[in-house]
Amino acid sequence: MSIPIRLTVNGRAVEVTVEPRILLVEVLREQLGLTGTHVGCDTSQCGACVVWLDGRSVKSCAVLAVQCDGSAVTTIEGLADGEVLHPMQAAFREHHGLQCGFCTPGMVMSAVDLVHRNPRPTEAAIATGLYGNICRCTGYRGIVNAVRAGAEAMEQS
Amino acid sequence: MYPFAYHRPSSIEEAVALLADPEAKALAGGQTLIPVLKQRLAMPEALVDLGRIESLKGIRREGDAVIIGAGTTHADVAASPLVREALPALADLAGLIGDPQVRNRGTLGGSVANADPSADYPAAVLGLGATVHTDRRAISADDYFLGLFTTALEGGELVTAVSFAVAEVAAYRSVRNPASGYAVAGVFVARVGQGVRVAVTGAGPSAFRATALEQALADSFTPEAARAVSWPEEGLNEDLHASPAYRAALIPVLAARAVAACCGTVASG
């Protein structure tokens, strides 16, 4: 049983046909070639697969593609403006918010969603806001610094 | 995942008709069910996606009750000005479930229907003496949680809403597993009129009322009274995170913290 679904991915209307058991992240990576969204744990703990579904951050490894029919999806590829990085991406680069980079797409998507809801997050709010994202390299210090700086840059931009 | 058929009803009636098939399973936010399917721990022949049934969503106040649609996400409950004003303890609890992304998808009805022994919502449902509304009846919280992943729901019965009585004061305190966010133990304390209700999650096969604590707190609504209660370890859960003895020790401690929060003497914990 395959079902046609319509999505708006990073502003572009797409139509794909999926089996009901196919995950959103599988459509993004394997059918649409958007490999910036990573699969880390595949058990909805690590947050490497975070994208926005209708403006809310979700773990795309824990959402069926068929559930998203008619929805808007934003991935890490949809954040930059051409060659100009989103202020949060620039802040991650500037403040060493990454080392190996595997968790980074999910971190950035969660961080921007956090700042959308709380434009001036405290350090504690950043920590709780990134509860669903795990990094094995940085020890988080650089990430927290990056999110603070990214939030300030977003406010100014 | 094993393959399954997919249905997306737009009304409760349509969903209930599809769920009459014993091989079909309801899909709410999917934050438990999808991981379960991925691990092949369940193999339903069909999923009935409740996500597009608008009548399952929303929060409203009716007299002394806050009624929350089963399809309302944890994030929406946590952010609701109505819940924050009427039942801040419930909004706080919803804001502690899982992580932000899980809260953006997971629903009240999904949590209550699944009845995970470590889920947070059952403590509030039982602690506030809530009523679980289904497509066919209303079930008192005291009659709802029956055991490990077991509720009073019949096959194919769909939770449509939960109505929470507004408490005079209430608070929830838990010790969370740092990886999953699930409660190792959690205690919800509510004072309604002269009565005190205390509900525990995470510690037993399902959420349960702690009557010894309720009696002690009815006599003296103080953290000291809660801490003085000795809780037996018999029947409590044992897993790699905590022994029954540790969970037994946590119950009065968390109850005391919740009472302190009710009394405004401690802000967090």
Interface residues (C-beta under 8 A of the other chain):
Chain A: M1 I3 E19 P20 R21 L23 D42 T43 S44 Q45 G47 V50 L53 R56 S57 V58 K59 A62 V63 L64 V66 Q67 D69 S110 D113 L114 G129 Y131 G132
Chain B: M1 Y2 P3 F4 A5 Y6 R8 L27 G30 Q31 I34 P35 L37 K38 L47 D49 G51 A75 G98 D99 P100 Q101 V102 N104 R105 A179 S180 G181
